Amino acid sequence: MNVEVFFSLSYGLYVVSAATKNRKNGYVANTAFQVTATPPQLAISCNKENLSAGIIQESGFFSLSVLEKEASKDLINLFGYKSGKELAKFNHVKHFDTPNGTPVVTEDCVSWFECKVVQTLDVGTHIIFIGEVLDGDLLDDTKEPITYAHYRKVRHGLSPKNAPTYVDRSLLKDAADKKSVEVKNLQKWECQVCGHIYDPSEGDPDSGIEPGTAFEDIPNNWVCPECGAKKADFKLLTAEPAAENKKQDVKSMKKWKCEVCGYIYDPVEGDPDSGIEPGTAFEDIPDDWYCPVCGAFKEDFTPLN
C-alpha cells in the first residue's frame, strides 16, 4: 500500500490542554473535529502514553486552541516534541485559565474552545475523548488556521511517534523510491552554445522541469534557459576529474545536535534517507532539510565541540 494516501486526509493543527490541581500539560494534535451541532461536541485523540491523557481523564475537561498558519516553530516544538513530565510547558507560553481551571493557549492561535468530557472510547493505542463545548472565542479573525498539509509540505514537519497520524519514515522512503529515480546517477549536460550546465538534481523549475528529471526525459521542445539553444545543442558531460580534491576532510567536519530531540547529525554518516550523502558537511545541507527524528528545522541544530 502507498502510505502517502494517508496524507490526503485533511487535518488542522491544535494545542490540546488540560490540568489537575497539581499539574498542567498540553500537546500538539492534528486529530480534532466537530462531531455534533446540538449540543456542539468536539472529539480529540490522545495517545495513552501521553501525560495529557491521564490529566484529561482525571479533570474531565480539556481545551482546544487552533494554531495559526505562521505559528512559531518554538511553540510547535514545545508542545509537539517536549515532554510535560520533564518541563512545565505553560511557563513558556501565553495562556489563561478558565473558571474550571482548564489552561487555554492563546499565543499564535486564532481561536479556542473549552470542553467537558462526556464520553471516551478506547481505540487501542489512543483514547478518543468526546467533549461538549462549554465556551470558546476568536482570538484573531484576520489570521488563517494552519493545516497539517501546510505543516508537512511547506514547513517540512512530521508527526511525532505518539500521534495517531504517525507514519514510519522508512515507509515514506520506500514510497519515494518507487516514484523517483536516483538523482545521484543522473548525468549533467552542457549547452555547446553558451556553456550552461543542466543538472538533473536542480532541474529547470522556471521551465516546468522538476528537480530529479533526467535530461533524456526533458521534452524535445525545451530550450536552454540561458541562451535559448535547442535541446539537441547539449552534450553529455564526462565525470569531473579529481573530484576528491573538492571534498572536505570528513574527519574535520563537526557534528551537530538537534536541540529539540537530541539527534546528532554526523557528516561521516550523512542522512541517506533524506538524500544527504555520507561526507556532507552540515553547512552544505539544504536549508529546507529537517531533523530525521523529530522534524525540527535545520536552524534548530547547534554544533558540538
C-alpha positions in Angstrom: 0.0 0.0 0.0 1.1 3.5 -0.7 1.4 5.0 2.8 1.2 8.6 1.4 -2.5 8.0 0.8 -2.9 8.9 4.5 -1.6 12.4 3.8 -4.6 13.1 1.5 -6.8 13.2 4.6 -7.4 16.8 5.8 -6.4 18.0 9.3 -5.7 21.1 11.3 -3.1 21.7 13.9 -4.1 22.4 17.5 -2.8 22.6 21.1 -4.9 20.4 23.4 -4.5 21.4 27.1 -5.8 20.2 30.4 -5.0 20.5 34.1 -5.5 18.9 37.6 -4.9 20.8 40.8 -1.2 19.9 40.7 -0.3 19.9 37.1 -0.9 21.5 33.7 0.0 20.0 30.4 -0.7 20.2 26.7 0.2 18.6 23.3 0.0 19.4 19.6 -2.7 17.4 17.9 -4.0 17.2 14.4 -6.8 14.8 15.1 -9.7 17.0 16.3 -13.1 17.6 14.8 -16.7 18.6 15.5 -19.0 15.6 15.8 -22.4 17.1 16.6 -24.0 20.5 16.3 -26.7 20.2 19.0 -25.2 20.2 21.5 -21.9 21.2 20.0 -19.3 18.5 20.6 -15.7 18.0 19.6 -13.6 14.9 19.5 -9.9 14.6 20.1 -7.5 11.6 20.0 -4.7 11.2 22.6 -2.1 8.6 23.0 -2.4 6.6 26.2 1.3 7.1 27.0 0.9 10.9 26.9 0.8 12.7 30.2 -2.2 14.7 29.0 -4.3 11.5 28.6 -4.3 10.9 32.4 -4.9 14.6 33.1 -7.9 14.8 30.9 -9.3 11.6 32.4 -8.8 13.0 35.9 -10.1 16.5 35.4 -12.9 15.8 32.9 -12.1 18.9 30.9 -9.8 20.0 28.0 -9.3 23.0 25.8 -8.5 23.2 22.1 -6.5 26.1 20.7 -6.5 26.4 16.9 -2.9 27.3 15.7 -2.4 30.0 13.1 -0.7 29.3 9.8 2.5 31.2 10.9 2.7 29.7 14.4 6.2 29.8 15.6 8.3 26.6 15.4 9.3 27.2 19.1 5.6 26.8 20.1 5.1 23.7 18.0 8.3 22.2 19.3 7.4 23.0 22.9 4.0 21.2 22.7 4.8 18.7 20.0 8.2 17.3 21.0 8.8 18.2 24.7 7.6 16.0 27.5 5.4 17.6 30.2 7.0 15.1 32.6 10.3 17.0 32.3 9.2 20.5 31.5 6.5 22.9 32.8 5.3 24.0 29.3 2.9 26.7 30.4 5.8 28.7 32.0 6.9 29.4 28.4 3.7 30.3 26.6 0.9 32.9 26.8 -2.3 31.4 28.2 -5.1 31.9 30.7 -7.1 29.6 32.9 -10.9 29.1 32.7 -13.1 29.1 35.8 -12.9 25.3 35.6 -9.1 25.5 35.8 -8.5 24.5 32.2 -5.5 26.2 30.7 -6.0 27.7 27.3 -3.1 28.6 25.0 -3.6 31.9 23.2 -0.1 32.5 21.7 -0.1 32.1 17.9 -3.7 30.9 17.9 -6.8 32.1 16.0 -9.4 30.7 18.4 -10.1 28.4 21.4 -12.7 26.0 22.8 -13.2 24.6 26.3 -14.9 21.2 26.5 -16.3 18.9 29.2 -15.7 15.3 28.6 -19.0 13.4 28.1 -17.7 10.2 26.5 -14.5 8.2 26.0 -13.6 5.5 23.6 -10.6 3.2 23.9 -9.2 2.5 20.4 -6.0 0.6 21.3 -3.0 2.9 21.4 -5.2 6.0 21.8 -8.2 7.3 23.7 -10.9 9.3 21.9 -12.3 12.0 24.1 -15.7 13.5 23.1 -16.3 16.8 24.8 -19.3 19.1 24.9 -18.3 22.7 24.1 -18.7 25.0 27.2 -17.1 28.1 25.9 -14.9 29.5 23.1 -13.9 32.6 21.3 -12.0 34.1 18.4 -8.5 35.5 19.2 -7.7 36.9 15.8 -10.1 36.5 12.9 -7.5 38.1 10.5 -5.3 35.1 10.7 -5.6 31.8 8.8 -5.6 28.4 10.7 -2.7 26.1 9.8 -3.4 22.8 8.1 -1.4 19.6 8.6 -0.8 19.6 4.8 0.9 23.0 5.0 2.8 21.9 8.1 4.1 18.8 6.3 4.7 20.1 2.7 5.7 23.7 3.3 7.3 23.6 6.8 8.5 20.0 6.4 7.1 19.0 9.8 6.4 15.4 10.8 4.1 13.8 13.3 5.8 12.5 16.5 5.6 8.8 17.2 2.7 9.2 19.7 0.5 10.9 17.1 -2.4 8.9 15.6 -1.2 10.1 12.1 2.5 9.0 12.6 4.0 7.2 9.6 7.3 5.4 9.8 10.0 7.4 7.9 11.3 4.2 6.4 8.0 3.6 4.7 7.9 7.1 3.3 11.4 6.5 2.0 10.3 3.3 0.3 7.3 5.1 -1.3 9.5 7.9 -2.5 12.0 5.4 -4.1 9.2 3.9 -6.1 8.2 7.3 -7.5 11.6 8.8 -8.2 14.9 8.0 -9.9 18.3 8.0 -8.2 19.3 11.6 -8.9 22.9 10.9 -8.0 23.2 8.5 -11.0 21.8 11.1 -13.5 24.4 12.8 -15.7 24.9 16.5 -16.4 24.7 18.0 -19.9 26.4 21.1 -21.3 25.0 23.6 -23.7 27.5 23.9 -26.6 26.3 27.4 -27.4 26.7 29.2 -24.0 28.2 26.7 -21.7 25.1 26.4 -19.4 25.1 23.1 -17.4 21.9 21.2 -17.0 22.0 19.5 -13.6 19.2 16.9 -13.0 19.4 17.5 -9.2 18.3 21.1 -9.8 16.2 20.7 -12.9 14.8 23.8 -14.5 11.7 24.8 -12.4 11.2 28.1 -14.3 10.6 26.0 -17.4 8.5 23.4 -15.6 11.3 20.8 -15.3 11.2 19.4 -11.8 14.4 18.6 -9.8 15.3 14.9 -10.4 14.4 15.0 -14.1 16.9 13.2 -16.3 18.0 15.1 -19.4 16.6 12.3 -21.6 13.2 12.9 -20.1 13.0 16.6 -20.8 10.5 17.4 -23.6 12.2 17.9 -27.0 10.9 21.4 -27.4 12.7 22.5 -24.2 15.4 25.2 -24.7 18.4 26.4 -22.8 17.3 28.8 -20.1 20.4 30.9 -20.7 20.6 31.4 -24.5 17.5 29.6 -25.9 19.6 26.9 -27.7 17.7 23.7 -28.6 17.9 20.5 -26.5 19.9 19.0 -29.4 22.7 21.6 -28.8 23.5 20.0 -25.4 26.4 17.5 -24.9 26.8 14.9 -22.2 29.5 15.8 -19.6 32.0 13.3 -18.6 32.9 12.7 -14.9 34.8 15.6 -13.4 38.4 14.7 -12.6 40.0 14.9 -9.2 36.6 15.1 -7.5 38.2 14.1 -4.2 40.1 17.4 -4.3 36.8 19.2 -3.9 35.6 17.4 -0.8 36.3 18.5 2.7 38.2 16.2 5.0 35.3 14.3 6.6 37.3 13.8 9.8 37.5 17.6 10.4 33.8 18.2 9.9 31.8 19.0 13.1 28.8 17.1 14.4 25.6 19.0 15.0 23.0 18.4 17.7 19.2 18.9 17.4 18.2 21.0 20.3 14.6 19.7 20.1 15.1 15.9 20.4 18.9 15.4 20.8 19.6 13.7 17.5 23.2 14.0 16.4 24.0 14.8 12.7 27.3 13.1 11.8 28.8 14.1 8.5 30.5 10.7 8.3 27.1 9.0 8.1 25.0 11.8 6.5 21.3 11.3 6.2 20.8 9.0 3.1 17.1 8.6 3.7 16.7 12.3 3.1 19.2 12.4 0.2 22.2 13.7 2.2 25.1 11.5 1.3 27.8 10.5 3.7 30.6 13.0 3.8 28.3 16.0 3.6 29.2 18.9 5.9 26.2 20.2 7.9 26.8 23.6 6.3 26.2 22.1 2.9 22.9 20.5 3.7 20.0 22.3 2.0 18.2 24.9 4.3 14.9 23.0 3.9 16.3 19.8 5.4 14.9 18.8 8.7 15.7 16.5 11.6 15.1 12.9 10.6 13.8 12.0 14.1 11.5 14.8 15.2 11.1 17.1 12.1 12.8 20.1 13.7 14.3 22.7 11.3 18.0 22.9 10.4 18.3 26.1 12.4 17.4 24.2 15.5 20.8 22.4 15.4 23.9 23.6 17.2 27.5 22.5 16.6 29.1 20.0 19.0 32.5 20.8 20.4 
